[in-house]
């Protein structure tokens, strides 16, 4: 009767591939995310470049959506019954030849579909060239016996497939060289398609500030507007500063440099047919911009859209970016080259030496014959060691001429270090450890360093003596400790007395200081408690919030109602236009009607 929480429901969905006749049945569970379904389909189709593809679905209100890879499938598609998805190319690469294997084949089928549905808009000549390549790929070489009459009319090649277009396609198909592989025609088709302005464009119908109908297209290069199939405006991604939406208004904040090389900022807005279509357009633009501009997905922050007077939304990009994909492919090629070079080196080292070959070390010969890399460390940072005529070790740290007389080769200068100095330094280090150990065991003070004629303790010895003063002198009298250290001389005794005060003096001063300090802290805390008032967040937040709302309302009314030229630029902003026609004007009419009825 009751379902177990750990028990997961298995859902079935249908995925339509790029060819309408091809269908794939899949299963997923309630906890699966969108990435699971995309990875499963790419695995079934043997596609390596899975990041360029996605799944599209249509909700109950006939609005299209891309399946979010980072969210649960069942939460995104809760209004869909049955579950029906379309496998499509989501990000068109700038160079379609980056894709390999079935990934390139799927991109070719997507471009054919775009030409057939009118998204890949082009001239009649370009459409004829693309159509002839499709005929070459599907029907093969032209044959007078087989290809009779209007043999092209049976194929669905373009949106507006007229008789004149079919005739041009057949003429170009006849002129093609025979015995061409189908992959050659596919590559030539993608080479022509990527040069078109509508490559990778999914047109979104919008209206400008004048009410004129146009289309917005988004691809790897930026945002473009199209009027009657021709591009009228193009904003590159490096010029787009921010993307936002307000109700039905899609807003793009631009920052660019004009002809006089002066930085300028501009805001442009487009009106969509509904709030849902505007939100869908904003999300498509954000995803395209992040995929083609971010260095990696770790730099992707949560992007928020929607203004103050509309339902806001947040989006977090999930998946790899194009730069990450290219970096991984380059690293894979480098690893492959390194493995090939190592294999060739092993093969060369396994060859036995012959009487004609040199008898020296083969590795040394091969290394000396290789050119030196320009990225290696300079000789100035090297540390070289040698021996002089007396047998002392010599280290080099400063450059000078090895050859003498200003030779060409520069190596570090030689600084002699005698063997006695090295032994003396090591013995001093051993004496230091012995002195610390003897002090820790309660014995007499150990060794010390000689610096000129004075006796000075090193830093570790001072720390050990301070610890000794604090821990040991509490159990012995001051007189016995002075007698114990009297043998080290008057200078050492003065230094020791200044460094370590007596225990009795230290204890007296510590007890007196603690009592005064406790009394002062108790009095200070009592005084502070009287003057401190308890801070309440609501008492500070609510008045501030009400004041901000009041100030914004008054400012909006003044700007919208006044006809002053000072606020003209603000009134013409897309955000203010959307605020006026969607919220302010209806609210104003409602208030006037209410007051009019009462009066």
VOGU-3710 file (C-alpha; in Angstrom, 3 decimals, decimal comma):
1> xxxxxxxxxx> 0,000/0,000/0,000  2,768/2,394/0,918  5,763/2,755/-1,376  9,236/2,354/0,037  11,303/5,566/-0,137  14,363/3,676/-1,365  12,359/2,100/-4,186  12,795/4,117/-7,406  10,295/4,252/-10,262  11,530/3,393/-13,749
11> xxxxxxxxxx> 10,281/5,737/-16,483  10,325/5,105/-20,226  10,901/7,784/-22,843  11,160/8,036/-26,620  14,010/9,912/-28,277  13,709/11,014/-31,888  17,038/11,196/-33,669  18,055/13,570/-36,450  16,349/11,387/-39,030  12,647/11,361/-38,237
21> xxxxxxxxxx> 12,373/7,640/-38,917  15,072/6,820/-36,341  13,736/6,383/-32,796  15,512/5,260/-29,635  13,706/3,926/-26,560  15,338/4,764/-23,215  14,679/4,264/-19,512  15,556/6,428/-16,544  14,753/6,641/-12,855  13,443/9,467/-10,720
31> xxxxxxxxxx> 16,855/10,429/-9,326  18,577/10,617/-12,737  19,671/13,992/-14,056  19,629/15,243/-17,629  23,294/14,382/-18,131  22,508/10,681/-17,634  20,145/10,584/-20,616  22,467/12,559/-22,916  25,468/10,393/-22,049  23,439/7,205/-22,568
41> xxxxxxxxxx> 22,276/8,282/-26,038  25,766/9,401/-27,093  27,115/6,066/-25,888  24,528/4,179/-27,932  25,323/6,256/-31,030  29,113/6,047/-30,388  29,586/9,818/-30,257  32,756/11,045/-28,568  31,995/14,776/-28,590  28,860/14,566/-26,441
51> xxxxxxxxxx> 29,122/18,151/-25,157  27,946/19,590/-28,490  24,614/17,722/-28,356  21,481/18,023/-26,240  17,866/16,960/-25,814  14,924/19,217/-26,577  11,327/18,797/-25,426  8,036/20,713/-25,627  5,983/21,421/-22,497  2,214/21,524/-22,090
61> xxxxxxxxxx> 2,056/25,180/-23,245  3,837/24,306/-26,534  7,035/26,022/-25,411  10,345/24,413/-26,371  13,066/23,775/-23,782  16,535/22,273/-23,629  16,914/19,536/-21,038  19,087/20,868/-18,185  21,994/18,515/-17,545  22,287/19,434/-13,865
71> xxxxxxxxxx> 18,652/19,015/-12,838  16,380/16,019/-12,362  14,638/14,792/-15,511  11,311/14,102/-13,818  11,185/17,579/-12,239  11,782/19,286/-15,569  9,266/17,165/-17,496  6,535/16,710/-14,885  3,860/18,119/-17,250  4,828/15,892/-20,209
81> xxxxxxxxxx> 2,997/12,657/-20,940  4,375/10,660/-22,683  8,060/11,554/-22,375  9,214/12,564/-25,859  12,637/14,094/-26,538  14,445/15,189/-29,700  18,196/14,603/-30,019  19,730/17,695/-31,646  23,004/19,582/-32,045  22,963/22,239/-29,328
91> xxxxxxxxxx> 26,311/23,996/-29,907  27,516/24,280/-33,505  31,329/24,385/-33,513  33,094/27,109/-35,465  35,020/24,383/-37,295  32,743/21,386/-37,982  35,781/19,237/-38,782  36,705/19,167/-35,089  34,103/16,451/-34,676  35,118/12,933/-35,599
101> xxxxxxxxxx> 33,331/9,716/-36,475  29,628/9,621/-35,751  29,770/13,071/-34,197  30,587/14,593/-37,583  27,897/12,451/-39,216  25,295/13,747/-36,744  26,358/17,341/-37,426  25,946/16,711/-41,176  22,447/15,342/-40,622  21,591/18,348/-38,445
111> xxxxxxxxxx> 22,719/20,768/-41,178  20,625/18,863/-43,734  17,673/19,201/-41,408  18,317/22,938/-41,000  18,334/23,379/-44,790  15,133/21,354/-45,114  13,295/23,399/-42,460  14,575/26,796/-43,591  16,898/27,551/-40,658  19,989/27,387/-42,874
121> xxxxxxxxxx> 18,817/30,293/-45,014  20,861/30,960/-48,167  20,594/32,119/-51,775  19,303/29,969/-54,632  22,826/29,275/-55,916  24,064/28,181/-52,486  20,959/26,061/-51,957  21,556/24,368/-55,338  25,187/23,612/-54,448  24,187/22,158/-51,084
131> xxxxxxxxxx> 21,365/20,160/-52,666  23,660/18,638/-55,291  26,014/17,460/-52,545  23,103/15,822/-50,701  22,098/14,058/-53,924  25,683/12,930/-54,456  25,843/11,553/-50,895  22,485/9,749/-51,058  22,240/8,621/-54,714  25,887/8,397/-55,685
141> xxxxxxxxxx> 27,362/9,314/-59,086  25,097/10,443/-61,914  23,965/7,605/-64,174  22,043/8,332/-67,388  20,244/4,995/-67,215  19,110/5,241/-63,599  18,649/8,998/-63,115  15,867/9,817/-65,575  13,498/12,769/-65,535  12,982/14,722/-62,328
151> xxxxxxxxxx> 14,721/12,239/-60,071  15,458/14,965/-57,522  11,788/15,736/-56,863  11,467/12,620/-54,716  13,987/14,027/-52,228  13,107/16,667/-49,640  16,113/18,981/-49,898  14,996/22,547/-49,114  12,068/24,412/-47,595  11,098/26,121/-50,844
161> xxxxxxxxxx> 11,973/23,425/-53,353  10,843/24,818/-56,701  11,293/23,352/-60,172  13,999/25,903/-60,989  15,947/24,871/-57,902  15,601/21,180/-58,748  16,865/21,825/-62,288  19,971/23,612/-60,977  20,599/20,772/-58,529  20,437/18,167/-61,314
171> xxxxxxxxxx> 22,785/20,217/-63,533  25,377/20,462/-60,737  24,997/16,756/-59,967  25,755/15,845/-63,587  28,931/17,965/-63,595  30,425/16,333/-60,501  33,398/14,024/-60,889  32,510/10,329/-60,743  33,754/7,757/-58,228  33,678/10,150/-55,295
181> xxxxxxxxxx> 33,231/8,796/-51,817  30,202/9,969/-49,856  32,442/11,366/-47,104  33,951/13,804/-49,628  30,502/15,192/-50,421  29,696/15,452/-46,702  32,872/17,410/-45,966  32,269/19,733/-48,889  28,685/20,300/-47,710  29,820/21,271/-44,195
191> xxxxxxxxxx> 32,544/23,505/-45,628  29,940/25,534/-47,557  27,445/25,562/-44,668  29,865/26,937/-42,064  30,552/29,979/-44,277  26,888/31,055/-44,250  25,591/33,759/-41,890  22,805/31,459/-40,682  25,137/28,580/-39,722  24,151/27,255/-36,288
201> xxxxxxxxxx> 21,234/29,686/-36,022  17,899/28,841/-34,403  15,739/31,888/-35,253  13,682/33,456/-32,436  10,881/35,792/-33,628  10,953/39,189/-31,859  10,026/42,830/-32,475  12,200/45,904/-32,149  11,266/49,235/-30,535  9,448/50,292/-33,712
211> xxxxxxxxxx> 7,318/47,144/-33,771  9,043/45,693/-36,865  9,231/41,902/-37,113  12,732/40,389/-37,078  14,556/37,274/-35,873  17,355/36,814/-33,361  19,971/34,141/-33,998  22,654/32,979/-31,567  25,739/30,939/-32,452  29,467/30,661/-31,642
221> xxxxxxxxxx> 30,270/34,196/-32,861  27,598/36,157/-30,988  24,060/37,496/-31,346  22,671/38,475/-34,758  19,425/39,993/-35,963  17,897/39,024/-39,314  15,387/40,900/-41,442  13,951/39,043/-44,456  16,667/36,393/-44,189  19,561/38,916/-44,195
231> xxxxxxxxxx> 21,662/39,821/-41,197  21,055/43,410/-40,117  23,046/43,546/-36,843  25,747/41,440/-35,261  27,049/41,703/-31,699  30,140/39,649/-30,922  30,527/37,939/-27,569  33,362/40,240/-26,521  30,999/43,198/-27,003  28,168/41,702/-24,928
241> xxxxxxxxxx> 28,561/42,875/-21,337  25,368/41,472/-19,812  22,164/39,678/-20,843  18,887/40,090/-19,012  15,125/40,013/-19,511  12,216/41,957/-18,060  8,803/40,458/-18,681  8,579/40,059/-22,470  11,623/42,255/-23,110  14,982/40,620/-23,922
251> xxxxxxxxxx> 17,751/43,100/-23,045  21,412/43,089/-24,105  23,928/45,464/-22,513  26,767/46,174/-24,951  30,186/47,752/-24,469  32,208/48,368/-27,617  34,727/50,710/-29,208  33,621/52,978/-32,034  35,629/54,213/-35,018  37,342/56,885/-32,903
261> xxxxxxxxxx> 38,505/54,168/-30,475  36,439/55,533/-27,621  34,703/53,024/-25,331  30,930/53,278/-25,470  28,016/51,512/-23,824  24,677/50,760/-25,405  21,538/48,917/-24,333  19,236/47,270/-26,856  15,956/45,468/-26,247  13,675/43,150/-28,205
271> xxxxxxxxxx> 10,085/42,264/-27,388  9,080/38,599/-27,450  5,611/37,138/-27,867  5,324/35,924/-24,239  7,207/35,787/-20,963  8,036/32,091/-21,462  9,560/32,674/-24,919  11,588/35,596/-23,553  12,920/33,451/-20,723  13,776/30,672/-23,217
281> xxxxxxxxxx> 15,621/33,145/-25,480  17,600/34,505/-22,519  18,608/31,038/-21,398  19,710/29,991/-24,913  21,848/33,140/-25,195  23,432/32,573/-21,761  24,284/28,941/-22,539  25,817/29,780/-25,911  27,878/32,621/-24,455  29,222/30,557/-21,553
291> xxxxxxxxxx> 30,040/27,510/-23,710  32,074/29,470/-26,266  33,719/32,066/-23,980  34,494/30,468/-20,601  37,962/28,895/-20,179  36,494/26,074/-18,071  33,255/25,184/-16,341  34,730/25,883/-12,883  34,626/29,614/-13,671  30,869/29,415/-14,347
301> xxxxxxxxxx> 28,952/31,357/-11,718  25,217/31,322/-11,080  23,619/33,726/-13,572  20,421/35,444/-12,492  17,900/36,911/-14,904  14,678/38,862/-14,618  14,164/42,329/-13,241  12,593/43,702/-10,116  9,047/43,643/-11,540  9,140/40,124/-13,052
311> xxxxxxxxxx> 9,714/36,589/-11,851  13,455/36,108/-11,729  15,276/32,920/-12,606  18,740/31,517/-11,938  20,876/29,390/-14,198  24,030/27,375/-13,445  25,974/26,092/-16,432  26,672/22,346/-16,329  29,120/20,475/-18,537  32,386/21,227/-20,269
321> xxxxxxxxxx> 33,175/24,307/-22,333  34,652/24,323/-25,821  38,077/25,377/-24,554  38,148/22,408/-22,189  37,297/20,055/-25,057  40,028/21,499/-27,279  42,580/21,410/-24,437  41,871/17,746/-23,747  42,200/16,854/-27,431  45,534/18,722/-27,675
331> xxxxxxxxxx> 46,854/16,982/-24,557  45,813/13,619/-25,983  47,767/14,334/-29,184  50,836/15,346/-27,160  50,694/12,155/-25,117  50,411/10,125/-28,285  53,472/11,851/-29,762  55,437/11,289/-26,550  54,601/7,586/-26,506  55,628/7,281/-30,146
341> xxxxxxxxxx> 58,943/9,047/-29,481  59,650/6,863/-26,429  58,940/3,751/-28,452  61,350/4,898/-31,158  64,044/5,600/-28,521  63,643/2,141/-27,035  63,942/0,613/-30,478  67,136/2,612/-31,174  68,706/1,681/-27,810  68,050/-2,017/-28,436
351> xxxxxxxxxx> 70,243/-2,008/-31,581  73,689/-3,610/-30,756  76,888/-1,709/-31,427  78,761/-2,692/-34,613  82,476/-2,218/-35,379  81,601/0,784/-37,489  79,500/2,391/-34,730  81,166/4,369/-31,870  82,001/2,359/-28,750  81,141/5,122/-26,243
361> xxxxxxxxxx> 77,942/5,593/-24,320  75,131/5,619/-26,844  72,831/7,658/-24,568  75,539/10,305/-24,110  76,198/10,434/-27,854  72,509/10,803/-28,647  72,079/13,502/-26,013  75,079/15,526/-27,159  73,885/15,378/-30,755  70,438/16,783/-29,898
371> xxxxxxxxxx> 69,865/20,555/-30,130  69,627/22,405/-26,835  66,152/23,640/-25,865  65,573/27,351/-25,481  63,322/26,646/-22,500  66,098/25,143/-20,357  67,462/26,891/-17,257  70,234/29,460/-17,928  73,765/28,761/-16,861  73,708/31,673/-14,434
381> xxxxxxxxxx> 71,508/29,725/-12,040  73,668/26,575/-12,074  75,754/25,454/-9,075  78,932/23,676/-10,185  81,429/21,900/-7,966  85,075/20,946/-8,638  88,335/20,499/-6,778  91,434/22,637/-6,810  95,078/21,624/-6,700  94,996/21,287/-2,876
391> xxxxxxxxxx> 92,066/18,883/-2,964  89,544/21,358/-1,534  85,978/21,383/-2,778  85,194/24,418/-4,939  81,620/25,691/-5,526  80,665/28,159/-8,207  77,963/30,815/-7,935  79,059/33,899/-9,966  79,561/33,859/-13,725  82,937/34,408/-15,258
401> xxxxxxxxxx> 84,833/33,097/-18,287  85,985/29,521/-18,030  88,360/29,853/-20,899  89,843/33,050/-19,530  90,432/36,137/-21,542  86,711/36,682/-22,271  85,833/33,277/-23,696  82,450/32,673/-25,260  81,197/30,169/-22,685  79,983/31,706/-19,406
411> xxxxxxxxxx> 79,925/29,623/-16,219  79,684/30,612/-12,530  82,822/31,969/-10,818  84,724/29,670/-8,449  84,628/30,353/-4,706  87,062/28,139/-2,706  85,861/26,571/0,510  88,500/24,752/2,528  87,914/21,364/4,099  88,679/22,782/7,588
421> xxxxxxxxxx> 85,864/25,325/7,331  83,412/22,660/6,288  84,462/20,398/9,236  84,324/23,335/11,656  80,770/24,172/10,594  79,649/20,569/11,048  81,315/20,365/14,498  79,623/23,591/15,604  76,264/22,142/14,549  76,951/18,977/16,592
431> xxxxxxxxxx> 77,978/21,073/19,620  74,732/23,022/19,350  72,665/19,851/19,526  74,731/18,617/22,506  74,249/21,885/24,399  70,482/21,812/23,936  70,366/18,182/25,048  72,444/18,883/28,166  70,243/21,825/29,160  67,112/19,765/28,684
441> xxxxxxxxxx> 68,514/17,045/30,963  69,217/19,458/33,814  72,965/19,541/33,408  75,241/22,491/33,000  75,014/24,850/30,057  76,569/23,336/26,975  78,674/24,630/24,123  78,589/28,151/22,775  79,626/29,917/19,600  82,762/32,014/19,407
451> xxxxxxxxxx> 82,271/35,307/17,637  85,399/37,402/18,004  86,286/37,771/21,687  82,717/37,816/23,066  80,616/34,883/24,188  77,078/34,809/22,680  74,376/32,156/22,778  72,602/31,169/19,633  68,799/31,417/19,211  68,091/27,756/20,077
461> xxxxxxxxxx> 70,225/28,032/23,214  68,409/31,175/24,362  65,086/29,416/23,957  66,393/26,432/25,936  67,728/28,706/28,705  64,397/30,540/28,942  62,577/27,238/29,333  65,113/26,233/31,979  64,533/29,486/33,867  60,779/28,954/33,939
471> xxxxxxxxxx> 60,766/25,236/34,830  63,848/24,553/36,980  64,470/27,666/38,969  61,194/27,262/40,878  62,674/24,235/42,696  66,077/25,677/43,494  67,209/28,831/45,159  68,603/31,761/43,257  71,934/31,482/45,058  72,612/27,893/43,965
481> xxxxxxxxxx> 71,795/28,702/40,337  74,194/31,657/40,347  76,955/29,427/41,697  76,181/26,854/39,015  76,567/29,359/36,183  79,431/31,381/37,757  82,040/29,333/35,886  81,040/30,760/32,550  82,463/34,205/33,216  81,157/37,579/34,138
491> xxxxxxxxxx> 79,875/38,501/30,670  77,833/35,331/30,412  76,462/35,863/33,934  75,339/39,424/33,100  73,716/38,274/29,848  72,048/35,365/31,641  70,770/37,547/34,492  69,252/40,032/32,010  67,678/37,240/29,985  66,285/35,199/32,927
501> xxxxxxxxxx> 64,912/37,114/35,959  64,710/35,431/39,320  61,741/33,262/40,157  60,758/35,152/43,319  60,615/38,529/41,557  58,744/37,054/38,598  56,227/35,285/40,830  55,574/38,408/42,949  55,101/40,642/39,929  52,871/38,029/38,241
511> xxxxxxxxxx> 50,549/37,665/41,275  50,264/41,433/41,753  49,644/41,979/38,002  46,951/39,294/37,892  45,035/40,783/40,798  45,040/44,302/39,349  44,178/43,022/35,899  41,224/40,926/37,136  39,849/43,873/39,127  40,156/46,176/36,081
521> xxxxxxxxxx> 38,483/43,665/33,722  35,604/43,155/36,184  35,011/46,893/36,440  35,305/47,447/32,669  32,820/44,643/31,889  30,294/46,112/34,309  30,584/49,560/32,726  30,237/48,156/29,191  27,174/46,076/30,080  25,328/49,209/31,215
531> xxxxxxxxxx> 25,772/51,084/27,938  25,272/48,257/25,415  21,879/47,895/23,790  20,806/44,669/22,146  20,852/44,928/18,336  17,740/43,750/16,528  17,892/42,992/12,804  14,234/43,658/12,054  14,326/47,097/13,688  17,078/48,113/11,256
541> xxxxxxxxxx> 15,894/46,252/8,136  12,183/47,066/7,934  12,525/50,905/7,990  15,347/50,754/5,453  13,351/48,484/3,155  10,253/50,676/3,332  12,315/53,785/2,660  13,930/52,210/-0,420  10,535/51,090/-1,808  9,093/54,558/-1,242
551> xxxxxxxxxx> 12,086/56,279/-2,864  12,001/53,990/-5,915  8,248/54,454/-6,362  8,472/58,237/-6,166  11,443/58,288/-8,565  9,645/56,055/-11,097  6,493/58,190/-10,993  8,488/61,406/-11,436  10,462/60,011/-14,366  7,449/58,499/-16,148
561> xxxxxxxxxx> 5,061/61,414/-15,630  7,425/64,291/-16,279  8,146/65,509/-19,796  11,509/67,001/-18,973  14,396/66,429/-21,367  16,610/65,516/-18,427  14,836/62,165/-17,992  14,284/61,533/-21,697  17,231/59,170/-22,005  16,076/57,214/-18,937
571> xxxxxxxxxx> 12,498/56,989/-20,237  13,727/55,499/-23,544  15,597/52,665/-21,854  14,109/49,184/-22,555  13,634/48,543/-18,846  11,623/51,740/-18,371  9,560/51,079/-21,498  8,729/47,611/-20,217  7,904/49,030/-16,778  5,594/51,648/-18,291
581> xxxxxxxxxx> 3,517/49,424/-20,573  3,412/46,248/-18,485  3,044/47,527/-14,911  2,765/51,290/-14,486  0,101/52,050/-17,118  -2,297/49,229/-16,095  -1,868/50,116/-12,400  -2,512/53,785/-13,144  -5,687/53,010/-15,088  -6,918/50,727/-12,317
591> xxxxxxxxx> -6,386/53,390/-9,645  -8,101/56,058/-11,766  -11,087/53,800/-12,364  -11,430/53,065/-8,640  -11,264/56,723/-7,627  -13,542/57,703/-10,500  -16,254/55,271/-9,381  -16,093/56,483/-5,781  -16,352/60,126/-6,785
//
